[in-house]
Amino acid sequence: MPKEAKKEAKTAKKAEKLAGEILAQAKHFAAEKPDEVKKALAFCGPYKAYLDASKTERECAANTVRILQKAGYKPFVAGKKLAAGDKVYLLHRGKAVIAATLGKQSLEKGVRMVISHIDSPRLDLKPAPLYEAEELSYFKTHYYGGVRKYQWVAIPLSMHGVVVKKDGTSVEISLGEAEGDPVFTITDLLPHLSAEQNKRSLADGIRGEELNILVGALPFEEPEAKEAVKLETMRLLHEKYGIAERDFARAEIEFVPAMKAADVGFDGSMVGAYGQDDRVCAYTSLMAETETKSPEFTSVCVMVDKEETGSDGNTGLAGDFFFHFLQELCEQQKANYRTMLAASVCLSADVNAAYDPTFPDVYEKRNTCFMNHGAVLTKYTGARGKGSTSDASAEFMGYVTRLFDDAGVPWQIGELGKVDAGGGGTIAKFVANKNVEVVDIGVPVLSMHSPFEITSKLDVYTLYQGFKAFVAAKE
């Protein structure tokens, strides 16, 4: 080799070595950890089953409690003394769950919190939903959370919820999920007649008051009866569930996609399902929590409601129920509550938008997250000028990334799109407001908030590993 060429090769090697040491190197999980790909794919089998059994926040909470009980967790009883290693859970109003493993250290040394949300965008029934139009019966809906309305038409929907009857008894409903169940749908115009509709903007293509669910077409056996189809639909509901029309005012009924979680792609490397925002974080944090044995610090896995509408209400994190639980723990140990909060750390477990090559214009590629590159840390959320965000400190970012590096957990950073493209929020600010160090972490998601969201199985497994490292931390 000529002298010049040798010199160039040597310089190139030096540059390559230096780049490896000081430049960020984005790597596919399969390239970085080829031996763990099979584990990651297998981990998502039970995850898909969890999603199928958890279509609503109530179902998710109940399903979570079953898993906790099987893992040996006992119901939390205020005032009952707890010892290191004890595992307790609290089901809050049927829509939120807290699970904790008591640590060796005093609570004044802080707790390790992982907080996710288990509500997802959906269609709620209005308080007086049932009506008849042209011998068809329908339900009126009010959409919940950030939905793109056009995505919810002409797909099969299932009905879930609880109805409290006049006598105070309640009945649970789940219809459209089991084999042989009827499903429901919202109709749309055929292309031959949609010329005027096509002139609407995409956001206005389907309007809120057009999200009417088709639920019946047969009349009561006496067709001359007034609103005979509505009457027959109500008769069937009364026959099956013992409810009357006025009971809808005492009900929480949700309609969600009647689709099972599925493997996506020829390689089956992705999960497609409704509600992965944010039940992917709920499941992975739950698995990490149940596998925690003798933590140095008390670990607390929390699943809350109402995040998609701002976290308000008595089951959302803007309320006090979780912090009351922490106060109860402190009182049992005679620990100072404020000292505990100041020493605590939290992972706000929520997803981020994966880079979508089909729609590249809304992403700033250097600061977005990619499928298969591991768990994504989102230092701040908010909109445009970081509005309504907590913005994790440099020190806490250093702490979390050091934990992950030491445990061999692949991680990446990400923002939710370009600065002026939009934005979003999480529960992080409500924890930060209590003087707790917190940062957002989750997985990249394609088609977020749609009826069929996409995640990478490799990322899901990585997130689980990250939670395990966090709750097992010794410092």
SULSUL-V125690 format. One record per residue. OMEGA is omega in degrees with one decimal (NA if undefined). D_LAST is the distance of its C-alpha to the last C-alpha in Angstrom with 1 decimal. Layout:
# SULSUL-V125690
omega,d_last
OMEGA,D_LAST
OMEGA,D_LAST
This chain:
# SULSUL-V125690
omega,d_last
178.7,53.5
-177.0,54.9
-178.7,53.2
-177.8,52.2
178.5,50.6
-179.3,48.6
179.2,47.3
179.7,46.3
179.5,44.6
179.3,42.6
179.5,41.6
179.1,40.6
179.8,38.4
179.1,36.7
179.3,36.2
179.5,34.8
-179.6,32.3
179.1,31.3
178.4,31.0
-178.1,28.7
-170.4,26.4
177.8,26.5
177.1,27.9
-178.4,26.3
179.0,27.8
-178.3,28.3
172.9,28.6
-179.7,29.7
-176.4,27.4
177.5,30.3
-177.4,30.7
-176.2,27.1
-175.8,26.5
-177.9,30.0
-176.3,29.1
-177.6,27.0
-179.4,29.7
178.3,31.4
-178.7,28.2
179.8,27.7
-179.3,31.3
-178.1,31.2
-173.2,28.1
173.5,30.2
175.9,33.0
178.3,31.4
178.9,30.0
177.8,33.6
177.7,34.7
178.7,32.1
-178.4,33.5
-179.5,37.0
-171.5,36.3
-174.5,34.5
178.0,37.0
179.9,36.3
177.4,33.5
-179.9,35.2
179.6,35.6
178.8,32.0
-179.3,30.8
178.5,33.2
178.6,32.3
179.1,28.5
177.9,29.3
179.2,31.4
179.6,28.6
179.1,26.2
178.4,29.0
-179.6,29.6
175.4,25.9
178.5,26.3
179.0,25.0
177.6,27.1
178.4,28.3
177.5,26.4
-179.9,28.6
178.3,28.1
-180.0,28.2
-175.7,27.6
179.5,25.0
179.4,22.1
177.9,20.0
-179.8,16.8
178.5,17.6
-179.2,20.3
-178.0,20.9
175.3,22.9
176.6,24.5
173.6,26.6
-174.4,29.4
176.1,30.3
176.6,34.0
-173.2,34.1
179.3,32.4
-176.3,28.7
171.7,26.2
175.1,22.9
-176.7,21.1
170.3,18.2
-176.8,16.5
-177.8,15.6
-180.0,12.3
-176.9,12.1
174.0,10.5
176.8,13.0
179.0,13.4
173.7,13.3
177.7,9.5
175.1,10.1
177.7,10.9
-176.3,10.4
168.3,14.0
-173.0,16.2
177.3,19.7
173.9,22.8
-174.2,26.5
169.9,29.2
-179.3,32.4
176.6,34.2
-173.3,37.4
173.8,40.5
176.0,43.9
173.2,44.3
171.3,47.8
-178.1,49.5
174.5,50.6
-166.8,54.1
-167.3,53.7
175.5,56.7
177.8,59.8
175.1,62.7
178.2,64.1
174.8,67.1
169.6,66.8
177.7,63.1
-174.6,60.3
167.0,57.1
170.6,53.8
-177.0,52.8
172.1,49.1
-175.1,46.7
-175.3,44.0
178.0,40.3
-176.3,37.8
178.2,38.4
167.4,41.0
-164.1,43.4
-177.2,46.4
-178.4,48.5
-173.1,46.0
178.8,46.7
174.7,50.4
171.7,52.3
178.0,49.3
-179.6,49.1
175.7,47.3
-173.5,46.3
-177.6,46.3
172.1,43.5
-178.6,42.9
177.5,44.0
174.3,47.3
-175.4,47.9
-176.5,51.6
-177.5,54.1
177.7,53.8
176.3,50.1
-179.1,49.3
178.2,47.1
178.1,47.4
-178.3,44.9
169.7,46.1
-174.0,45.1
179.5,48.0
-178.6,48.1
-176.4,45.3
176.9,47.2
179.3,49.9
176.9,53.2
169.4,51.8
172.6,53.4
-176.0,51.3
-179.2,51.9
172.8,52.1
-175.2,52.9
177.1,55.9
179.1,56.4
172.0,59.6
-177.3,61.1
-178.3,61.4
-175.6,65.2
-172.2,64.9
-176.5,61.8
179.7,63.5
178.2,62.8
-179.1,59.3
179.1,58.5
178.1,59.2
171.7,56.2
179.9,52.9
-179.5,50.3
-176.2,48.3
-176.8,51.6
170.6,52.9
-177.4,52.1
-176.9,52.0
-178.6,50.1
173.9,53.3
178.5,54.2
-177.3,51.3
-172.9,53.6
178.3,52.9
-173.6,56.0
179.8,56.2
-179.3,59.8
-179.2,63.4
178.4,65.6
170.1,67.7
-172.8,68.2
173.0,71.2
-172.4,73.5
179.9,73.1
177.6,75.1
179.1,72.3
-178.0,70.7
-172.7,67.5
-179.6,68.0
175.9,65.1
-179.4,62.6
179.7,64.1
177.1,63.8
-180.0,60.1
177.8,59.5
179.6,61.5
177.4,59.4
178.5,56.2
180.0,57.8
-176.4,59.0
-172.1,55.6
179.0,53.3
-176.9,55.7
175.6,54.8
-174.8,57.2
-179.6,57.0
-178.7,56.0
177.7,52.9
177.7,51.3
179.5,50.8
-172.2,48.5
167.0,46.7
-177.9,43.6
-179.3,44.9
172.4,43.1
-177.0,44.6
179.1,42.4
179.4,43.2
-178.2,44.8
177.1,43.2
172.6,41.0
-174.3,37.9
170.0,39.2
-179.0,38.3
178.8,39.4
177.3,40.9
-178.6,42.9
179.5,39.8
-172.7,38.2
-177.3,35.0
175.2,34.6
173.2,34.5
-177.3,37.0
171.4,36.8
169.5,37.0
178.6,34.0
167.9,31.3
19.2,30.2
-174.7,28.0
172.9,28.2
177.9,26.7
177.6,23.3
-176.8,24.1
-176.9,24.9
177.8,22.1
176.3,19.4
178.9,21.5
178.0,21.5
-179.4,17.8
-177.2,17.6
179.8,20.4
178.7,19.0
-175.4,15.8
-177.2,16.5
-175.7,14.1
176.6,10.8
179.8,8.1
178.4,8.4
177.5,11.9
-179.7,12.9
177.1,16.0
-174.2,18.3
175.3,21.1
-172.4,24.4
-179.4,26.7
167.9,30.3
179.7,32.3
-176.0,30.0
178.0,33.0
174.4,35.1
175.9,32.7
178.6,30.4
178.3,32.9
-174.0,34.3
172.9,33.0
176.7,31.2
-174.7,29.6
173.7,26.3
172.9,28.2
-170.5,29.3
-169.5,27.5
-179.6,27.2
-178.4,23.5
171.7,22.7
177.0,25.1
179.0,23.3
176.9,20.0
178.0,22.3
178.1,23.8
-179.6,20.5
179.5,19.9
178.9,23.5
-178.7,23.2
-173.0,20.4
178.5,22.1
178.4,18.9
-175.8,19.6
-177.9,19.6
177.1,19.3
178.6,16.3
-178.9,14.5
-177.3,15.6
-179.1,14.6
-173.9,10.9
175.8,11.0
-173.7,10.7
166.8,13.6
173.7,15.3
-169.0,19.0
179.3,20.4
-171.7,23.9
175.9,26.1
-177.8,27.7
177.3,31.2
175.8,31.7
-179.2,34.1
-177.0,37.6
178.3,40.1
-178.6,43.0
-172.7,42.0
-170.4,40.4
-176.6,41.7
-177.8,39.1
169.3,36.1
-162.0,35.0
-178.2,34.4
-174.8,32.0
175.4,29.6
-179.3,29.9
-174.3,28.3
174.6,30.2
174.3,30.6
178.8,29.2
174.2,26.7
179.6,23.6
-178.3,21.4
174.4,22.3
179.8,20.0
-172.6,22.3
177.9,21.2
176.0,24.0
178.5,26.8
-178.5,29.8
175.9,33.3
-177.4,34.9
-178.4,33.7
-179.3,30.2
175.3,31.9
178.9,29.9
179.1,26.4
178.0,23.0
-177.4,22.2
-178.9,18.5
176.3,17.5
-179.1,17.2
-178.2,13.8
173.7,12.5
177.7,14.7
-179.8,13.2
-175.7,9.6
-178.8,11.1
176.0,13.6
176.1,11.5
-177.4,9.7
178.4,13.3
-179.3,14.8
-179.5,12.8
180.0,13.8
-179.6,17.3
178.0,17.5
178.2,20.5
177.6,20.1
176.4,22.6
179.5,23.2
169.5,26.1
179.2,28.1
176.8,30.5
179.1,33.7
-175.5,35.5
-175.9,35.1
-175.6,38.4
-177.3,38.6
178.8,37.0
-179.3,33.4
-178.8,31.5
178.2,28.8
179.0,26.0
-172.7,24.3
-174.9,21.5
-179.0,23.5
175.4,23.8
-180.0,20.1
-180.0,19.8
177.5,22.7
179.8,20.7
177.6,18.4
174.1,15.5
-175.0,14.0
172.4,15.6
178.2,17.1
175.7,19.8
178.8,19.6
175.9,22.3
173.2,25.1
-179.1,28.3
170.5,31.3
-179.8,35.0
-179.3,37.5
-179.8,34.9
176.2,36.4
176.1,39.4
-177.5,40.6
-177.7,39.4
-175.9,36.0
172.8,34.9
174.7,31.5
177.7,30.7
179.3,29.7
178.0,27.6
179.1,25.6
179.5,25.3
178.5,23.8
178.6,21.4
176.5,20.2
178.5,19.6
178.7,17.6
177.7,15.4
178.4,14.9
179.3,14.1
-177.5,11.4
-176.3,9.9
179.5,10.3
-176.0,9.2
-178.8,5.6
-179.4,3.8
NA,0.0
